[in-house]
């Protein structure tokens, strides 16, 4: 997924920053592959930075659930950060805002 995300590791956290404004169905496979490849190196806390994301498709919601399950299974915590109002609306309408830890 060229230029679609950046993964940064610090001592305590891994930041998975999405650079695309719209996450669509066709992005699913690349996102999943990139996450799977990097999960073993991720720190105990994984921050998914959505500050640049304006829209997510329904399949990407499935991807978020996948990330949460894989993170939890690996003993890591997934935190979603910097959610734009439109994306938060989508998460709220599906009650996923109650499933994920979301911070500003």
N, C-alpha and C positions, 0 to 999 in steps of 0.2 A: 504494500500500500504506500507507494511513493508520495512523500510530502503530505500524507494525510494525518499523521500523528507523530508525536515525539514521546519517547520514554526516557525519563531521567530517574536515576537512583541516587538517593542520599543515604546517610547513615540509618535513618529510621523509616523513611517512606520511599515508595516508588510513585512517581507522578506519570500518569498516562494521559497526555494532553492530545485531544482531538483537534486537528487544525481545520477540518472541513466545516462549512456552515450548515450543510444539509447532509444528514446521515440517511441514506436510502437503502433499499433492499439490496442493490448491487454492491454495497459496501460490506455486507455481512461477512462473507467468506474471508476477505482480507483482514477485517478487524479480529475475527475469531482466530485466524492463523497467527496473527501478530501477538495477540494476548497469550495464546497457548505456548508459543515459542519463548515468551519472556516470563511467564509465571514462575518457573523454578528460581529465577534470579530476583524476583520481586521481594521487597522487604515485607515486614509483618503488616504494614498498612499500605494499601494501594489507593491512591487518590485518582479518580477519574475526573479530569478537568474538562468541563463542557463549556467553558467561557466563550468559545467561538461558535458553538453549535446553536443554530436558530430553529432547526426542525429535525425530528427523528421519525422514521417510518415505524409501522407496527412490528416489522421484523427486527428492527433494531431494539425494540423493547424486549424481544426474546433474547437478543444478544446480551442485554444488560442483566437479565435473569441468569443467563449462562455464566457471565462473569462473576456474579454473586455466588452461585453454587460452586464454581471451580475455586474461587478465592477461599470460601468457607471450608471446603474439603481440604484445602492445602494449609489450613490453620491461619489464614490471613483475613484481614478486615478490608472490605471495599467501602470507600467513602466517595460519594459523588459531590463535586464542588462546582460552584459558579454556574448554576443552572439559570438559563435565561427564562423570562416569564412564559413564553410560548411553549418551551419544552416542559416547564414545570406544570403548565396546564395539562399537557398530555399525560405526564406522570400522575397527576392528581385525578384526572378523569378515569384512569385505570386502577386507581388506589395503590399504585406502585410507590407513591410518595411515603406510604406507611411501611413499605417493605425495605426500602433503602435508607441508609444513613445519608442525609443530604445536608451539606453545610454551605454557607455563603462564601 
